[in-house]
Each structure stands twice: as C-alpha cells, then as structure tokens.
Amino acid sequence: MKVKLTVLESKCRGNFHKVGDIYEVIDICPPICHELWQSMYPSIYTLLNNGDLDYGNTRSKEFKMRCPDNGRVLIRGEIIDDCKY
C-alpha cells in the first residue's frame, strides 16, 4: 500500500513544488517541504495503516491539504496499490 501525493496548485515561495509533481510515500518522507510534510503526516500515516479520513460528509481514503504558509500549495493524497501514473 502506498500514498500518492499530487500537487494541484502551487505558489511555493521556495519553488519546491510545481503543479503536477507526484510523490509516492511508502514509509519515509519524500523530498518535499518539511512544513507541508508535518501538516500532512497524520493523514498519510492513517492511510498507510488502512484507515480512512473525514472527507466532507463521508469517510474516504484520500485528502486534500493546503500548505501552512498561507495555503500556497494544494496537495492531494490518495491510497494506491500500484503506481500507474
């Protein structure tokens, strides 16, 4: 089981993230901004351990999260079994 992270929007001041960037998380932090990672980690950990998350009025195996730096980056996380992108 893996979590695929996709950058949907980016106005990153450090130019770390571009729209369309994709990262695959199995058990360690990919090369992304530490502040963004710290915000997402609880959701990623939940998904990697077969949990689900509140997603609006439902529960889901995905999330969207904005960067803690005024929301400059929007990233989507989702569970994948095989990396086919």
URDAHU-V306575 format. One record per residue. RES is the residue in one small letter. SS is DSSP state (@ for helix, = for strand, . for the rest). PHI is phi in degrees with one decimal (none if undefined). PSI is psi in radians with two decimals (NA if undefined). Layout:
RES:SS:PHI:PSI
RES:SS:PHI:PSI
This chain:
m:.:none:2.42
k:=:-137.0:2.80
v:=:-113.2:2.19
k:=:-96.5:2.21
l:=:-109.1:2.22
t:=:-124.1:2.23
v:=:-79.7:2.06
l:=:-94.8:-0.61
e:=:-140.6:2.58
s:=:-153.7:2.20
k:.:-131.5:0.73
c:.:-62.5:2.17
r:.:-66.8:-0.51
g:.:-91.6:0.04
n:.:55.5:0.52
f:.:-75.6:-0.60
h:.:-122.8:2.37
k:.:-120.6:2.62
v:.:-56.9:2.30
g:.:95.2:-0.20
d:.:-58.6:2.42
i:=:-127.4:2.35
y:=:-126.1:2.54
e:=:-114.2:2.19
v:=:-112.5:2.14
i:.:-107.6:-0.88
d:.:-155.1:-0.16
i:.:-127.8:2.85
c:.:-66.5:2.21
p:.:-74.6:3.04
p:.:-76.3:1.27
i:.:-125.7:2.94
c:.:-55.4:2.35
h:@:-66.6:-0.61
e:@:-65.5:-0.74
l:@:-65.4:-0.75
w:@:-58.7:-0.80
q:@:-61.8:-0.58
s:@:-70.4:-0.67
m:@:-86.3:-0.40
y:@:-53.2:-0.76
p:@:-58.9:-0.67
s:@:-70.1:-0.72
i:@:-62.9:-0.79
y:@:-59.6:-0.74
t:@:-60.7:-0.83
l:@:-65.6:-0.71
l:@:-64.8:-0.38
n:.:-104.5:0.49
n:.:65.0:0.42
g:.:-89.1:3.06
d:.:-129.1:2.90
l:=:-124.0:2.71
d:=:-64.9:2.28
y:=:-140.4:1.54
g:.:70.3:-2.17
n:.:-95.4:0.15
t:=:-128.5:3.13
r:=:-110.2:2.51
s:=:-150.3:2.89
k:.:-102.2:0.76
e:=:-155.1:2.90
f:=:-156.0:2.80
k:=:-125.2:2.43
m:=:-143.1:2.51
r:=:-102.8:2.60
c:.:-58.5:2.48
p:.:-69.1:-0.16
d:.:-89.2:1.28
n:.:57.4:0.48
g:.:68.4:0.48
r:.:-64.4:-0.42
v:=:-125.3:2.35
l:=:-114.0:2.20
i:=:-127.3:2.53
r:=:-113.3:2.32
g:=:-115.0:2.41
e:=:-149.7:2.64
i:=:-76.7:2.38
i:=:-135.0:2.61
d:.:-95.1:-0.63
d:.:-129.9:2.50
c:.:-86.7:1.76
k:.:-126.8:1.11
y:.:-129.9:NA
